[in-house]
Amino acid sequence: MFERPIVQAGSMAPERITVMQGQAVVSSDRNVELSTVLGSCVALCLFDPDAHLGGMNHFLLAEPPANATAASVDEYYGTYLMELLVNQMLSKGARKGRLKAHLYGGANVNRNMMRIGSANADFARSFVQREGIELLRSDLGGSSARRVDFRPASGQVRCRTVEDRFAPPVQPITRPAKAFGDVELF
Amino acid sequence: MSDVTRILTVDDSPSMRALLNHALTAQGFDVAQAEDGLAALDWLALNEVDVVITDINMPRLDGFGLIERLREGSRHRDRPILVLTTESSEEKKARARAAGATGWIVKPFDPAKLVAAVRRVAH
């Protein structure tokens, strides 16, 4: 795949970091470009314009456990994944009230996963809305895979449709065995 | 103590507060919400509660600060305080314990385990 990075005149060639499913990456490095290819998966990009800091995650949530709420995806795990990205941003100097969001992905690329792609897009949109984070731009749904390139230090984003074969095959993620809310009483 | 267990949940994320509210009210608990440690202190100055469930990473006053402030006074010295957090470090767990936390619960929480913990400490 030949892709030109978002290069500004006079700047060095960027260090491109691929954000894989299940990851969250935060950086304030002006030379870093975060990239990902999304089919049914969704990426949330957050940016604090005052701190010149941004981050991206990449997720596809599974259906919730049988004993959970009637949601269409595992909101408990999804909210946790979102909180990890937000907390990484805050720990590096971002302020929640300044955060701006972009949302991409959630395409119905695979007919068998149509519902889960849309459900993930709905979850992500609802999360951003509930948190009171300003949504600058979203490109969700449809039937085409997307490539997203995000400059975390400047907030500059480019999203393009790509051939579906570039979207990596994925499975909805379920909570890892360790992530079941263990309780320790002192 | 009233018949219904009263819980104050303290978390800066409205999404997390909504999940907690859903999980706890479904089990018959009376749930109030605060968005950070200072809002929790304001609420606790005027209201009675049986259990506090608090996040760690919050603006203005974090979970450690909230626990320390509650343990300083006599009114909430013995109040059960459960920490609910994405933090997994032993150092932070030890700090919460030293500050006077009653228990440590790791996100993403399991509603059944959370409810069991609340019932156990809210005697």
Interface residues (C-beta under 8 A of the other chain):
Chain A: N67 A68 T69 E75 Y76 Y77 T79 Y80 M82 E83 L84 V86 N87 L90 S91 R95 K96 F127 R130 E131 G132 R175 A179 F180 G181 D182 V183 E184 L185 F186
Chain B: D12 S13 P14 S15 M16 A18 L19 H22 A23 N57 P59 T86 K93 R97 A101 T102 G103 W104 I105 V106 K107 P108 F109 D110 P111 A112 K113 L114 A116 A117 R120 V121
